[in-house]
Amino acid sequence: MEAEKGWREMNTPRALAIEIVNRVLEEGAYLHLLLRTTLARSGLDERDRALVTELATGTVRMLLKLDYALSFYLDRDIKDIEPVLMNSLRLGAYQLIEMKTPRHAAVHETVEASKKYLKRGAVRYLNAVLRAVAGDTQRVIWPKADDFERYVSITQSHPLWMVTYLKNLYGEERALRMCRINNSKAPLDIRVNTMRNSLDEFISRLKDEEVEFSRSRYIPEGLTNLHMPSSYLLEGWERGDFVVQDESSMLVSYILAPRAGEFIIDACSAPGGKTSHIAQLCRDEAKILAIDNQPKRQEALKKMVKNLGLKSITCKVGDSQRMEEFVDKKADRILVDAPCSGLGTLRRRPDMKWKRKLEDIGNLAAVQANILNSAARVLKKDGVLVYSVCTITKEETEDVVERFLSERRDFLLEDARDFCPMEVPHPQENKGFIFLFPELHHMDGMFIARLRKC
């Protein structure tokens, strides 16, 4: 992404957004992590940071719809256009089609920003195409609603396989609702670190700072729908005042119901939200082994633990499919928050739509089963095993647990609803699981099952 010599360097919101989109779509970078690191060093003010986030997230989220619309204005196939030019086109089209940005800002500012990365001929092509989009939005012929799967795939910007999967599992009406909410902005939720602040004192400080928020209906120390400047958010996180964590994720640790003095394993722990919550619920008086197979993710966990001032967590790099090889003591409780397809978190991580494939669901279910069976071997008799995944597929949720119970007659399913600290999120089927959906519960999708070893 190096511009032709003589073109000036720029650190504008649109220039940064082009860079972020390009790295996500061409290099496989993770959008939420890249946004965090890029904005931290950008020097931009609060308003411009928000614009970068909207442009980059929105362009990645609506990728398929943008490509479909742009195809009516391009004189060549998308695959024949150099990536940074294509991503600049997408960014401009997102502003015109989705944000309804005035033509001058959408076209002129995007073209100017692209000069950081494109040669003159590519800039001229970008300008021409975006002007055509701005001048004639009626050129696009959208799919008809009676062709349900293609219509939803294009207009709601989801891979066709995903729309088909959701339709077959949940029906057309609900599949459409699921896709629509995936394209909405997720709320900012935090878990207050009650080891460092009393909840009342922290809430009082937020009110003094005129920060808008709501108390969680489900988690005593949870706050949701915060409208907090990113600088305030970063400072509070670094002080260890709170952890950014969705309500559904907080619920998992409560269903584990950890106790002080116990040996507890978090089998897939990084980046540490649930691990640190377990420690907090035990008042930092348990012995917690946090396992993850990725050293870089473990570093993020260690940073969180240090910020929060926790002493009860020991980090271990290892493969949780073979815990018996390096865990030398039986655990009282084990959390298996397993790697999954992540289809319950697409509001927060829209790039996962383009990273996932249908076959991933079955492949991940096999890994999840392996981790569960490994956990069973290092759990004490009468110990508790909680299985959670932030997805909404059947294969990775109910099927994994039901298969495990059919093979392990020394385990029984306990009713997870009995361990919710406040209200039980409704609706819930009478199966003993907690199953959360963004379009029903207004939180990240999550499946939680609580098992006891007999």
C-alpha distance (Angstrom), angle and dihedral (degrees) to the residues before:
residue distance angle dihedral
M1 . . .
E2 3.77 . .
A3 3.77 119.3 .
E4 3.81 125.4 -132.8
K5 3.81 110.4 -86.3
G6 3.78 111.8 -90.2
W7 3.77 96.9 35.7
R8 3.78 112.9 114.4
E9 3.80 126.8 -111.7
M10 3.80 116.3 -119.1
N11 3.77 134.6 -171.4
T12 3.82 97.5 -163.5
P13 3.81 125.3 141.9
R14 3.79 92.5 -106.1
A15 3.80 93.1 47.4
L16 3.79 90.8 52.3
A17 3.80 91.1 45.5
I18 3.82 91.2 53.4
E19 3.79 89.8 51.1
I20 3.81 92.6 49.1
V21 3.81 94.5 47.0
N22 3.78 90.7 47.9
R23 3.79 93.6 51.5
V24 3.81 92.6 46.6
L25 3.80 95.6 48.5
E26 3.81 99.5 34.8
E27 3.81 104.1 31.0
G28 3.79 100.4 30.4
A29 3.83 93.9 -118.8
Y30 3.80 116.5 164.7
L31 3.78 109.8 -106.9
H32 3.81 99.4 -144.1
L33 3.81 93.3 48.4
L34 3.79 93.9 44.4
L35 3.79 92.1 49.2
R36 3.80 90.9 51.4
T37 3.81 95.5 50.5
T38 3.81 95.7 39.9
L39 3.79 95.3 49.3
A40 3.81 92.4 45.1
R41 3.80 90.9 62.7
S42 3.81 98.5 31.4
G43 3.81 99.8 92.3
L44 3.81 88.8 -141.7
D45 3.78 122.5 143.6
E46 3.80 123.0 -114.6
R47 3.80 95.4 -91.6
D48 3.80 94.3 50.6
R49 3.80 92.1 46.0
A50 3.79 88.7 55.0
L51 3.80 90.1 50.6
V52 3.82 92.2 51.5
T53 3.79 89.9 50.8
E54 3.81 93.2 48.6
L55 3.81 94.0 46.4
A56 3.80 97.1 45.7
T57 3.80 96.9 39.8
G58 3.78 94.0 43.0
T59 3.80 94.1 47.9
V60 3.81 92.2 50.9
R61 3.80 92.2 42.6
M62 3.82 94.8 51.2
L63 3.82 95.8 36.7
L64 3.79 98.3 126.1
K65 3.80 94.0 45.7
L66 3.81 91.3 48.5
D67 3.78 93.0 49.1
Y68 3.79 90.9 49.4
A69 3.81 91.9 50.7
L70 3.80 93.9 44.5
S71 3.81 91.4 51.8
F72 3.83 87.8 72.8
Y73 3.82 90.3 60.8
L74 3.79 103.3 36.9
D75 3.80 124.3 94.9
R76 3.80 93.5 -153.0
D77 3.78 140.7 36.5
I78 3.78 116.5 -78.3
K79 3.80 91.8 -121.3
D80 3.81 89.2 60.0
I81 3.83 93.4 58.2
E82 3.80 117.9 90.0
P83 3.81 109.6 -105.9
V84 3.79 100.3 -117.5
L85 3.81 91.0 49.6
M86 3.81 90.8 48.4
N87 3.78 91.5 49.1
S88 3.80 90.8 49.3
L89 3.81 88.3 52.3
R90 3.79 90.1 50.5
L91 3.78 91.8 49.6
G92 3.79 91.9 51.2
A93 3.79 92.7 45.0
Y94 3.80 91.0 50.2
Q95 3.79 90.2 57.5
L96 3.80 93.2 47.8
I97 3.81 99.5 41.2
E98 3.80 104.6 31.0
M99 3.81 107.5 20.4
K100 3.82 95.1 35.8
T101 3.80 88.2 -139.6
P102 3.81 113.7 179.9
R103 3.78 111.7 -91.5
H104 3.79 96.6 -113.7
A105 3.78 94.8 53.4
A106 3.81 95.2 41.3
V107 3.80 96.9 46.3
H108 3.80 105.5 26.8
E109 3.81 97.3 40.9
T110 3.80 93.5 44.8
V111 3.80 91.5 49.0
E112 3.80 91.0 48.9
A113 3.81 91.6 48.6
S114 3.81 91.7 49.7
K115 3.79 90.9 61.3
K116 3.81 87.0 79.4
Y117 3.82 88.5 67.9
L118 3.83 111.1 17.8
K119 3.77 136.3 71.4
R120 3.78 120.2 -122.1
G121 3.79 97.1 -95.3
A122 3.79 92.5 51.5
V123 3.81 90.8 48.2
R124 3.80 90.4 53.4
Y125 3.82 90.5 49.8
L126 3.81 91.1 49.2
N127 3.81 90.7 50.4
A128 3.79 93.0 49.6
V129 3.80 95.6 48.8
L130 3.79 94.9 45.5
R131 3.80 91.3 48.5
A132 3.80 88.8 52.1
V133 3.82 91.2 51.1
A134 3.81 91.1 48.0
G135 3.78 92.6 47.8
D136 3.80 100.3 46.1
T137 3.80 115.9 24.7
Q138 3.82 90.8 159.1
R139 3.79 91.7 72.5
V140 3.80 91.9 84.6
I141 3.81 115.5 91.2
W142 3.79 106.9 -157.3
P143 3.83 121.9 -152.4
K144 3.80 116.5 -93.9
A145 3.81 119.6 -104.2
D146 3.82 91.8 -124.3
D147 3.82 87.7 68.6
F148 3.79 86.8 66.5
E149 3.79 103.7 179.9
R150 3.81 96.1 44.2
Y151 3.81 91.8 41.6
V152 3.81 93.4 53.4
S153 3.79 93.3 40.2
I154 3.82 92.3 55.8
T155 3.81 103.1 33.3
Q156 3.83 94.5 41.0
S157 3.81 93.7 36.0
H158 3.81 100.8 -126.8
P159 3.81 127.7 138.1
L160 3.79 110.7 -94.8
W161 3.81 92.4 -122.0
M162 3.80 90.0 56.1
V163 3.80 93.8 51.1
T164 3.81 90.6 48.5
Y165 3.80 91.0 48.7
L166 3.81 93.9 49.8
K167 3.80 92.3 45.2
N168 3.81 92.7 51.0
L169 3.81 92.1 47.9
Y170 3.80 102.5 37.6
G171 3.82 107.3 15.3
E172 3.80 130.6 -109.4
E173 3.81 100.3 -74.5
R174 3.78 95.1 50.3
A175 3.80 93.6 40.7
L176 3.81 88.9 56.9
R177 3.82 91.1 49.1
M178 3.80 90.2 49.7
C179 3.78 92.6 52.2
R180 3.80 92.5 46.0
I181 3.80 94.0 52.4
N182 3.81 90.3 46.8
N183 3.81 85.6 63.7
S184 3.80 93.3 53.3
K185 3.78 127.4 91.5
A186 3.80 114.0 -95.9
P187 3.81 117.6 -131.2
L188 3.78 121.7 -107.8
D189 3.81 107.8 -111.3
I190 3.79 127.9 -178.7
R191 3.78 137.3 -172.3
V192 3.77 111.5 -140.6
N193 3.81 114.3 -130.6
T194 3.80 98.7 -124.5
M195 3.81 89.3 -176.9
R196 3.80 87.5 70.9
N197 3.82 104.6 26.0
S198 3.74 134.9 28.4
L199 3.79 108.6 -119.7
D200 3.81 92.5 -123.5
E201 3.81 92.4 51.1
F202 3.79 92.4 48.9
I203 3.80 92.8 48.6
S204 3.80 89.6 48.7
R205 3.81 89.9 54.6
L206 3.80 91.3 50.8
K207 3.78 90.6 51.8
D208 3.81 90.8 48.9
E209 3.81 88.3 53.4
E210 3.83 89.6 47.4
V211 3.81 91.6 -121.3
E212 3.80 111.1 163.4
F213 3.82 117.1 -133.9
S214 3.80 145.0 138.7
R215 3.78 129.5 -131.0
S216 3.80 113.8 -112.9
R217 3.80 115.8 -108.1
Y218 3.80 90.6 -149.7
I219 3.83 109.2 34.7
P220 3.83 122.4 52.3
E221 3.82 94.5 -147.8
G222 3.81 95.3 35.2
L223 3.80 125.2 110.3
T224 3.79 122.0 -172.0
N225 3.80 141.2 -171.8
L226 3.80 92.5 31.5
H227 3.79 119.9 177.0
M228 3.77 99.4 -158.2
P229 3.83 128.7 156.0
S230 3.80 111.6 -111.5
S231 3.81 91.2 -121.8
Y232 3.82 90.8 55.3
L233 3.80 89.2 45.7
L234 3.81 92.9 52.4
E235 3.79 93.8 45.6
G236 3.80 92.6 49.4
W237 3.80 92.1 48.4
E238 3.80 92.6 49.3
R239 3.81 90.4 49.6
G240 3.79 89.0 52.4
D241 3.80 93.4 -120.2
F242 3.79 92.6 134.7
V243 3.80 147.4 -13.7
V244 3.79 123.1 -123.1
Q245 3.80 102.0 -122.5
D246 3.79 136.3 148.1
E247 3.80 118.9 -114.8
S248 3.81 92.3 -117.5
S249 3.80 90.3 55.0
M250 3.82 91.3 50.4
L251 3.79 90.5 52.6
V252 3.82 91.4 61.9
S253 3.81 94.2 67.3
Y254 3.79 91.9 49.8
I255 3.79 90.9 54.0
L256 3.81 88.9 52.5
A257 3.85 85.7 55.5
P258 3.82 96.4 -159.0
R259 3.79 121.5 -160.7
A260 3.78 134.6 -151.9
G261 3.80 114.0 -96.1
E262 3.82 95.3 27.3
F263 3.80 128.6 122.5
I264 3.80 105.0 -123.4
I265 3.81 129.6 -177.9
D266 3.78 124.9 -154.9
A267 3.79 98.3 -163.5
C268 3.83 98.6 -167.4
S269 3.75 100.1 25.0
A270 3.81 112.9 156.2
P271 2.97 134.1 134.6
G272 3.80 83.6 26.2
G273 3.79 111.8 -129.8
K274 3.80 95.2 125.9
T275 3.81 93.9 35.3
S276 3.79 92.3 55.7
H277 3.80 90.9 44.4
I278 3.81 90.6 54.7
A279 3.81 88.5 52.5
Q280 3.80 91.0 48.1
L281 3.81 92.6 51.1
C282 3.81 88.8 52.8
R283 3.82 91.6 47.9
D284 3.82 86.4 -117.6
E285 3.81 89.9 -66.7
A286 3.81 101.4 116.1
K287 3.79 129.7 83.1
I288 3.80 106.4 -114.7
L289 3.80 124.6 -172.4
A290 3.81 110.6 -160.4
I291 3.80 111.5 -160.9
D292 3.78 127.2 -171.3
N293 3.79 131.9 155.6
Q294 3.81 96.2 -140.9
P295 3.82 116.1 77.1
K296 3.82 93.8 -159.9
R297 3.79 91.5 54.6
Q298 3.79 89.1 48.4
E299 3.81 88.5 57.3
A300 3.82 89.1 57.6
L301 3.80 89.0 51.1
K302 3.81 92.0 50.1
K303 3.80 89.9 50.9
M304 3.80 90.9 52.4
V305 3.81 92.1 47.5
K306 3.80 90.6 51.0
N307 3.81 93.0 48.1
L308 3.79 91.6 50.6
G309 3.80 93.1 47.4
L310 3.82 94.2 -125.0
K311 3.80 121.2 161.7
S312 3.80 103.8 177.4
I313 3.83 98.5 74.7
T314 3.81 124.5 93.0
C315 3.81 116.3 -171.5
K316 3.78 122.1 -142.4
V317 3.81 129.3 -178.6
G318 3.78 107.3 -142.3
D319 3.80 147.6 120.2
S320 3.80 109.3 -90.0
Q321 3.79 90.1 -157.5
R322 3.83 85.6 73.5
M323 3.81 104.8 33.0
E324 3.79 92.6 142.6
E325 3.82 88.0 69.6
F326 3.82 94.0 64.6
V327 3.82 107.9 14.8
D328 3.81 105.9 88.8
K329 3.80 98.9 -177.5
K330 3.80 133.0 55.4
A331 3.81 113.7 -111.4
D332 3.79 128.3 -130.3
R333 3.80 91.8 -147.0
I334 3.78 134.9 9.8
L335 3.78 129.5 -166.2
V336 3.79 116.0 -156.1
D337 3.79 104.1 -169.9
A338 3.77 89.5 172.0
P339 3.80 130.8 -155.0
C340 3.79 106.7 -98.4
S341 3.80 145.4 164.1
G342 3.82 90.0 -83.9
L343 3.80 94.7 -140.8
G344 3.79 90.2 147.1
T345 3.81 92.3 62.8
L346 3.81 102.6 50.9
R347 3.81 92.2 117.9
R348 3.80 88.3 63.9
R349 3.79 98.3 31.8
P350 3.82 108.8 33.7
D351 3.81 91.6 162.6
M352 3.82 88.0 71.2
K353 3.81 87.9 72.4
W354 3.79 88.7 68.5
K355 3.82 97.1 38.0
R356 3.80 97.1 53.4
K357 3.82 128.1 80.0
L358 3.80 130.0 -168.3
E359 3.79 92.5 -109.2
D360 3.80 90.2 57.6
I361 3.81 89.8 73.9
G362 3.80 94.5 62.9
N363 3.80 93.4 38.8
L364 3.81 91.7 52.3
A365 3.80 92.3 46.2
A366 3.82 88.3 59.1
V367 3.82 90.8 51.8
Q368 3.81 90.8 47.2
A369 3.81 90.8 52.9
N370 3.80 90.7 50.2
I371 3.82 91.9 52.2
L372 3.81 92.1 47.6
N373 3.79 91.7 51.6
S374 3.79 91.6 47.1
A375 3.81 89.6 50.9
A376 3.80 90.4 50.2
R377 3.81 90.1 57.5
V378 3.83 94.0 54.5
L379 3.82 97.0 42.2
K380 3.80 123.0 101.5
K381 3.77 121.5 -119.6
D382 3.82 107.6 -87.9
G383 3.81 87.8 20.8
V384 3.81 123.6 139.4
L385 3.80 124.9 -118.1
V386 3.81 119.1 -170.0
Y387 3.79 119.2 -165.8
S388 3.80 119.2 -163.6
V389 3.79 136.8 167.5
C390 3.80 130.0 177.0
T391 3.78 94.5 -132.9
I392 3.80 139.4 91.9
T393 3.80 102.6 -142.1
K394 3.79 120.2 120.5
E395 3.80 94.8 -137.5
E396 3.83 93.7 58.4
T397 3.79 97.4 41.5
E398 3.80 124.6 32.0
D399 3.81 94.4 11.6
V400 3.82 93.0 55.1
V401 3.81 92.9 49.5
E402 3.80 95.4 42.9
R403 3.80 91.7 49.5
F404 3.79 90.7 48.3
L405 3.81 92.3 50.9
S406 3.79 91.8 47.8
E407 3.81 90.3 54.0
R408 3.82 98.0 38.0
R409 3.78 108.7 52.8
D410 3.81 88.8 174.1
F411 3.84 89.7 73.7
L412 3.77 130.9 71.7
L413 3.78 131.9 -168.9
E414 3.79 116.0 -114.4
D415 3.79 122.3 -159.6
A416 3.80 105.0 -96.4
R417 3.79 90.3 -163.3
D418 3.81 89.8 71.0
F419 3.81 90.0 66.6
C420 3.80 99.4 52.5
P421 3.82 105.1 119.7
M422 3.81 96.3 -143.2
E423 3.79 128.0 -1.2
V424 3.79 122.2 -2.5
P425 3.81 107.5 -121.5
H426 3.80 107.0 -113.9
P427 2.93 142.8 -109.4
Q428 3.82 99.9 46.2
E429 3.78 126.7 159.5
N430 3.79 114.9 -124.2
K431 3.81 95.4 -106.4
G432 3.79 102.5 105.2
F433 3.79 93.5 -109.8
I434 3.77 126.1 110.6
F435 3.82 108.4 -132.3
L436 3.80 117.0 -178.9
F437 3.80 127.3 -170.3
P438 3.82 128.3 -171.4
E439 3.81 93.7 -134.2
L440 3.84 92.5 49.8
H441 3.79 105.0 32.5
H442 3.81 103.1 24.9
M443 3.79 92.8 -127.6
D444 3.80 134.6 89.9
G445 3.78 116.9 -61.7
M446 3.81 110.0 -98.0
F447 3.80 138.9 165.5
I448 3.83 118.5 -156.3
A449 3.81 128.0 -177.3
R450 3.81 126.7 176.0
L451 3.82 118.2 -150.8
R452 3.81 130.5 -176.0
K453 3.80 126.1 -155.0
C454 3.80 110.4 -130.0
